Amino acid sequence: MFLTCSAAIRTPAADRIPFKSSSHLSKIDVDLLDDISRRSFRYFWEQTDPRTGLVLDRARTDGKEEDDPAHRNVASIAATGFGLTAYCIAADHRWISREVARERIRTALRFFANGAPGQHGWFYHFMDATTGKRRWKSEVSSIDTALLLAGVLTARQAFKEDPEIERLATAIYDRVNFIWMTDRDQTVLRHGWKPETGFLPYWWDTYSEHVILYLLAIGSPTHPIPPVAWNSWRLPLEQFGGYTYIGGGPLFIQQYSQAWVDLRDYVPEESQEFDAVRPPVNYFANAVAATRAQQALGVELSRRFRGFSARVWGITASDSANGYIAWGDLPPDPRIDGTVVPSAAAGSLMFTPDISIPALRTMLLHYGKTIYGRYGFADAFNPTTGWVSKYVIGIDAGITLLSAENQRTGMVWRWFLENPEVNWALGLVGLVRNPVGRVGRDANLGQAQKHRAASQTKRNSASNSELLPQVRVASSDASATANGNPLTSITISGLP
């Protein structure tokens, strides 16, 4: 079933359990999240190239060099967006110094501002971590560029006192031509583009992980698409385990955008007209319902697969014994084989700590070092067959870290919403804090307008300043260690 409206249904089942802030977490819960977070951050600390700032798409759970030539040194721009945010988190917790985090961020921003290949401001999905060259004949990706931009803009606010970071981040965002990615449609964005074949034959026209992509596109100060684009999506309606929600597909589609965009208090303005075909929006409640349906799915699957239960649950796109699978659809999905994906529960820590924390603790207690190591949880494991992925995937480590941080401190949400372009876009699409009607929307827009004007003044000033510093990606650092990272000798506070 599809609903042709702009967002998710408010679900009574989702509203029964309120958001649980970190102040209500027990010490043992806080300690668990702290260990998971530090280990997740270690992935970005150790798997980032020191010359480009690019983060590897995946790495072995033991941290050793990849032995598969096809995957060796392949970086992901989405993982890099998570990595930029990870440095902000690490500096805030003093796991590393602000100066070290600042240098890491500058390296990545210089590369994307000056040396990264792409098209009309958009970047290739996969690149060689050292040279920045395109890998796997990948596409210029709209959603992966958006996740990169999320990290770029988070860093801009977390290090707002640094004029170079602010200038580079603004230049990277301003360069993205969102209108071009609509392929003359003006309202619906394409998935991507390849130099060999042109635009991919897919559109972001059904509710998915692209919420953040559309907000960045609508709020763009240089190449915006019209706000009406927000109403151009179909909404597939799912029902399972007593929960009704919009989405379907892997659970990450509920998680990625809201890892940065805090939509807990945002609802559509009351002046909008709604009916059965276009219901009111509550993205946060929708994500809560989708996650609780995943737990219900775990109980259902326990009848077929050993290891699944109300405390061991979660399926989202991941590795499996049969390769990478974008699974997560509700039954009957014939591909489900008993694989459990820890990032499904971990990525929803910001939505459902009351079921996500017990799930992660149970996995850790039952399977221990078999699935939990240097970078936290292995990407996936199968309790029925004993298979365990030998990899950690960057975006899964990233969503784990960001979701845990939002549950603990809310700082990622706070940094990202300090960007005036994002608040401007939220106002334009009619999302306001609490149901305060048109007055609230106008107030939000007025405040965003002030910040937007101030930002434009800075942009005009920057356009007349010196050229952006050039990045060098071919030379090696004399202080580099054996794995090519000159900073790995620095200890992450709290980890051996």
Sequence and secondary structure as in RCSB ss.txt:
>XXXX:A:sequence
MFLTCSAAIRTPAADRIPFKSSSHLSKIDVDLLDDISRRSFRYFWEQTDPRTGLVLDRARTDGKEEDDPAHRNVA
SIAATGFGLTAYCIAADHRWISREVARERIRTALRFFANGAPGQHGWFYHFMDATTGKRRWKSEVSSIDTALLLA
GVLTARQAFKEDPEIERLATAIYDRVNFIWMTDRDQTVLRHGWKPETGFLPYWWDTYSEHVILYLLAIGSPTHPI
PPVAWNSWRLPLEQFGGYTYIGGGPLFIQQYSQAWVDLRDYVPEESQEFDAVRPPVNYFANAVAATRAQQALGVE
LSRRFRGFSARVWGITASDSANGYIAWGDLPPDPRIDGTVVPSAAAGSLMFTPDISIPALRTMLLHYGKTIYGRY
GFADAFNPTTGWVSKYVIGIDAGITLLSAENQRTGMVWRWFLENPEVNWALGLVGLVRNPVGRVGRDANLGQAQK
HRAASQTKRNSASNSELLPQVRVASSDASATANGNPLTSITISGLP
>XXXX:A:secstr
 EE SSS    HHHHSS    GGGS HHHHHHHHHHHHHHHHHHHHSB TTT  EESEEETT      TTTTTEE
EHHHHHHHHHHHHHHHHHTSS HHHHHHHHHHHHHIIIII  EETTEEBSEEETTT  B TT  EEHHHHHHHHH
HHHHHHHHTTT HHHHHHHHHHHHH  TTGGGTT SSS BSEEETTTEE S BS BSSTTHHHHHHHHH SSS  
 GGGGG  BEEEEEETTEEEE  S THHHHTGGGTS  TTEEE TTS   SSS    HHHHHHHHHHHHHHHHHH
HTTTSTT SSSS    SB  TTS B     S  TT  S B HHHHHTTTTT HHHHHHHHHHHHHHHGGGTEETT
EE S B TTT  B SEEEHHHHHHHHHHHHHHHT HHHHHHHTSHHHHHHHHHTTEEESS HHHHHHHHHHHHHH
HHHHHHHHHHHHHTS        SS  TT  TTS TTTTS  TT  
